[in-house]
Amino acid sequence: MGDRAPAPSRILVIDDEPGNVRLLERFLTDAGYHDVQSTTDPRQALALYQTFQPDLILLDLMMPYLDGVAVIQTLAIPENVYLPVLVLTADVTLEARQRALAAGAKDFLTKPFDRLEVLLRIKNLLDTRRLYLELDRHNRSLEQTVEERTQQFLRSEKLATMGSLLAGVAHELNNPLAVLMGQTHLMREVVQDGALRARADQISAAAERCARIVRNFLALARQQPPERHRLVLNEVVREAVELLAYELRTDNVEVVLDLAEGLPILWGDAHQLHQVVVNLVANAHQAMRGSTVRRIRLATRFDRERTRVRLEIADTGPGIPPDIQAKIFEPFFTTKPPGHGTGLGLSLCQGIVEEHGGTITVVSGAGAGAVFHIEFPLPAPAPPGPPTPAAGAPVSSALPPIGAKAILVVDDEVEIAGVLAEALERLGHHVEVASGGGRALELLTQRAYDLVISDTKMPGVDGVALYGEIARRFPVLRERVVFLTGDVLDPEKRAFIERTGAPFLTKPFDVQEVRRVVHQVLARDAPSAPRQ
């Protein structure tokens, strides 16, 4: 099982055969699991479960008084709690396995036990439980943070202050999300069991959803010049609605998406358009506070005759009085009470839409809600960009082979550095880890490296200062630095990275993308640093 001690875990063994219990306890103790309790009387299982609160249960299937299936039913483990039960049985029949699975077992061990198989099954199940617990913690934290920040921003609408505030939120959430997504990816690479792979896929999908929410959240406070790219309007709409989904759902607001398939590609700044949709949906939500029926409908259409893409956002609120409809897009005009808005939201929306060559209008009648109509012109055909490797494609499928290289990973987050190191070591590279820029400089003076991956935000010597020292003292490595950042809104940091021309990866990162970028840098023709 390796020299590394396993993470602390509570394991409960329930088997009526004392010899089996002693054997399992010896296996577990030798492997480094020291928090183990056991019983040979299944009638004590419930009391032990309640007081010990195990992370894993090893449960015999055939026992007097209560068999394994009855014990599982007695424990009544909630469906939303992942507590793995590993069934021990000498009955290898399909019927026995089906009974145990139906009751809630997660895996089987057949008697007599093979030590390596026992420890491997236990490790896989405990790893899965840790990932579930970590994901649950981050989901709760993320939902609470999004709710609090969204409420605050909708009340104040002070867009100038949102950038720094959201950058801090992103950095704090992106670090643990990077660990979660990275560990899940690495787990999927080695787990062979189909059920465990399916659970790992579920964890990965949920973690990616969290990361997507954070990215959408950051889009509200983008502090940089507009960037024009190819975009799909339907994706912008879906991401904006996903950001506000929790608040809308808890306030009993029905959201109807009527999105036309096959819309033409637009050319614009997706983050700015995302901000427009979020602002209009949030305004519609606020307008319906006193309405009995609360429904927001978002519809997209392609007007072929006029070659325009249309977006409509309609609500069931009280509507906008005719005498103020002409004023709602004026800067600082607001119908909200003092302290609840600056009157800049719709003015900013109009400015963004018009910068994209579009128009925004409103149609509303007394008591009939409001409908905002947005239209965008189709762009001139843009030249196709360079092809990119398919997601999940093997690194070697797009780049020439390279040998094992020496890589230095610099990050003050130990868990993130560990994920990066393991991901690159599995490709055959030799990886060392430094917990900060100061330690990295010490290692760089002791031996030569082929590449440095460094976080940009660290206490003491940060990534910016480290790069300056590398350029001055180890100039050959200047072209072999890859930056890692979770602080994507810092204008100074973005300008610095652009000046260096170095590739960078944002947290949470995709393990395959990390490998691909590292491979691209290492595959360059520049010679390695001279060995000292």
Secondary structure, 3 states (H helix, E strand, C coil): CCCCCCCCCEEEEECCCHHHHHHHHHHHHHCCCCEEEEECCHHHHHHHHHHHCCCEEEEECCCCCCCHHHHHHHHCCCCCCCCCEEEEECCCCHHHHHHHHHHCCCEEEECCCCHHHHHHHHHHHHHHHHHHHHHHHHHHHHHHHHHHHHHHHHHHCCHHHHHHHHHHHHHHHHHHHHHHHHHHHHHHHHCCCHHHHHHHHHHHHHHHHHHHHHHHHHHCCCCCCCCCEEECHHHHHHHHHHHHHHHHHHCCCEEEEEECCCCCCEEECHHHHHHHHHHHHHHHHHHCCCCCCCEEEEEEEEECCCCEEEEEEEECCCCCCHHHHCCCCCCCCCCCCCCCCCCCHHHHHHHHHHHCCCEEEEEECCCCCEEEEEEEECCCCCCCCCCCCCCCCCHHHCCCCCCCCEEEEECCCHHHHHHHHHHHHCCCCEEEEECCHHHHHHHHHHCCCCEEEEECCCCCCCHHHHHHHHHHHCHHHHHCEEEEECCCCCHHHHHHHHHHCCCEEECCCCHHHHHHHHHHHHCCCCCCCCCC
